[in-house]
Amino acid sequence: MNKIQDLEYEQGSGNVFADLELDDAEELFARSQIGFYLYKILKKRNLQQGEIATILGISQSDVSHLMNGHFSRFTMEKLLDFFKCLNMKVTIEISPHQEGEPFQQVAYLS
């Protein structure tokens, strides 16, 4: 019998933090999305870590954490501030919640 066919799995919700039943799963997910988009912008600009540190006003070790996806080291407010340092606009949209959708959602418009 094929071992792959015998594997049992559970479909994820799209939010790994909720799937792990972590407290504040929605906020953790939103923070990770914001951090990911920040990472993408920084990679696209092809900057060295020292340059990023200067632009964002943080230490080079903090840049390393940021670029390695350790977004929980930064508050949501700090991550949003980084976009301002990069001359990026952040827009927050408030709308009624629909059943089945996340309460917090992040989108990047390039």
matplotlib code that plots the C-alpha trace (Angstrom):
import matplotlib.pyplot as plt

x = [0.0, 1.2, 2.2, 1.2, -2.3, -2.6, -1.7, -4.5, -4.6, -6.9, -7.6, -6.2, -8.3, -5.8, -4.7, -2.0, -2.2, -6.0, -5.3, -2.9, -5.5, -3.2, -4.6, -4.9, -4.6, -6.2, -3.7, -0.8, -1.9, -2.4, 1.1, 2.7, 1.0, 2.1, 5.6, 5.6, 4.7, 7.3, 9.9, 8.8, 9.2, 12.6, 13.8, 12.5, 14.5, 17.6, 19.0, 21.8, 20.9, 22.9, 20.9, 17.6, 18.7, 19.4, 16.1, 14.0, 15.9, 16.6, 19.6, 21.1, 20.3, 16.6, 16.8, 18.1, 15.1, 12.7, 14.2, 14.1, 10.4, 10.5, 7.7, 6.5, 9.5, 7.8, 4.5, 1.9, 2.4, 6.1, 5.7, 3.2, 5.7, 8.3, 6.1, 6.2, 10.0, 9.8, 7.4, 4.6, 1.0, -1.0, -4.8, -7.1, -10.6, -13.4, -16.3, -18.9, -17.7, -19.0, -19.3, -16.3, -13.9, -11.0, -11.7, -8.3, -7.1, -4.1, -3.6, -0.7, -1.4, 1.8]
y = [0.0, 3.6, 5.4, 8.7, 7.6, 6.2, 9.6, 11.3, 15.1, 17.9, 20.8, 24.1, 27.2, 29.4, 30.8, 28.5, 30.4, 29.6, 26.0, 25.8, 27.4, 30.2, 33.2, 36.3, 34.1, 36.8, 39.5, 37.1, 36.3, 39.9, 40.8, 38.0, 39.2, 42.8, 41.5, 39.4, 42.4, 44.5, 41.8, 41.6, 45.4, 45.4, 42.4, 44.2, 47.3, 45.1, 46.8, 45.6, 45.0, 48.1, 50.3, 48.8, 49.5, 53.1, 53.6, 51.9, 53.3, 49.9, 47.8, 45.5, 42.6, 43.7, 43.8, 40.2, 39.2, 41.0, 39.5, 36.0, 36.3, 36.9, 39.4, 38.7, 40.7, 43.9, 45.4, 45.9, 49.7, 49.3, 47.3, 49.8, 52.6, 50.8, 51.4, 55.1, 55.0, 53.4, 56.1, 53.6, 54.4, 52.1, 52.2, 50.6, 49.6, 48.9, 46.8, 44.4, 40.9, 38.1, 34.6, 32.5, 35.3, 36.5, 39.4, 41.0, 40.8, 42.4, 43.0, 44.5, 46.6, 47.1]
z = [0.0, -0.7, 2.5, 1.1, 0.4, 4.0, 5.6, 7.5, 7.5, 8.4, 6.2, 7.7, 8.1, 6.4, 9.8, 11.2, 14.6, 14.8, 13.8, 16.7, 19.0, 20.1, 21.9, 19.7, 16.6, 14.4, 15.6, 15.2, 11.6, 10.7, 12.1, 10.2, 7.0, 7.6, 8.3, 5.2, 3.0, 4.7, 3.9, 0.3, -0.1, 1.5, -0.7, -3.8, -3.0, -2.8, 0.3, 2.6, 6.3, 7.3, 4.9, 6.1, 9.7, 8.9, 7.0, 9.7, 12.7, 14.2, 14.9, 12.4, 14.6, 14.6, 10.8, 10.8, 13.0, 10.6, 7.5, 9.1, 9.8, 13.5, 13.4, 16.9, 18.1, 16.8, 17.8, 15.1, 15.5, 15.0, 11.8, 10.5, 11.3, 9.1, 6.1, 6.8, 6.9, 3.4, 2.1, 1.8, 2.6, 4.9, 4.6, 7.2, 6.0, 8.4, 7.2, 8.5, 9.3, 7.1, 8.4, 7.5, 6.8, 9.1, 11.4, 10.4, 6.8, 5.1, 1.4, -0.5, -3.6, -5.5]

ax = plt.figure().add_subplot(projection="3d")
ax.plot(x, y, z, "-o")
ax.set_aspect("equal")
plt.show()
